[in-house]
């Protein structure tokens, strides 16, 4: 609620920084969302290696 009230009161200041905020968010999204996640999706070896 406090963040909404702060944005509402100071929207003219925040609106001028949107392009810079988007440029800052892009690398952060790639850094935190682009490397793995929760599961290991890389397949090492073949199916025969797993059976032996």
C-alpha positions as CSV (number, residue, x, y, z in Angstrom):
1,X,0.0,0.0,0.0
2,X,2.9,2.3,0.8
3,X,4.5,1.7,-2.5
4,X,1.3,2.5,-4.4
5,X,0.8,5.8,-2.4
6,X,4.5,6.7,-3.0
7,X,4.1,6.1,-6.8
8,X,0.9,8.0,-7.0
9,X,2.4,11.1,-5.3
10,X,5.7,11.0,-7.2
11,X,4.6,9.6,-10.6
12,X,6.0,12.6,-12.6
13,X,9.5,11.8,-11.2
14,X,9.2,8.1,-11.8
15,X,7.8,8.4,-15.3
16,X,11.0,10.1,-16.5
17,X,13.1,7.1,-15.4
18,X,11.1,4.3,-17.1
19,X,13.6,3.9,-20.1
20,X,16.5,3.6,-17.6
21,X,14.6,1.2,-15.4
22,X,13.8,-1.0,-18.3
23,X,17.4,-1.1,-19.4
24,X,18.4,-2.0,-15.9
25,X,15.7,-4.7,-15.5
26,X,16.7,-6.6,-18.8
27,X,20.1,-7.7,-17.7
28,X,18.8,-8.6,-14.2
29,X,16.1,-10.8,-15.7
30,X,18.6,-12.6,-17.9
31,X,20.9,-13.0,-14.9
32,X,18.2,-14.5,-12.6
33,X,16.0,-16.3,-15.0
34,X,18.3,-17.4,-17.8
35,X,20.6,-19.8,-15.9
36,X,19.0,-23.0,-14.9
37,X,16.0,-22.6,-12.7
38,X,14.9,-25.4,-10.4
39,X,15.5,-28.5,-12.5
40,X,18.5,-29.9,-14.5
41,X,17.4,-29.9,-18.1
42,X,20.7,-30.9,-19.5
43,X,21.1,-34.5,-20.6
44,X,24.5,-35.9,-20.0
45,X,25.2,-39.3,-21.5
46,X,22.9,-41.6,-23.3
47,X,20.1,-43.9,-22.2
48,X,22.4,-46.9,-22.3
49,X,24.7,-45.3,-19.8
50,X,21.9,-44.8,-17.4
51,X,20.8,-48.4,-17.6
52,X,24.2,-49.9,-16.8
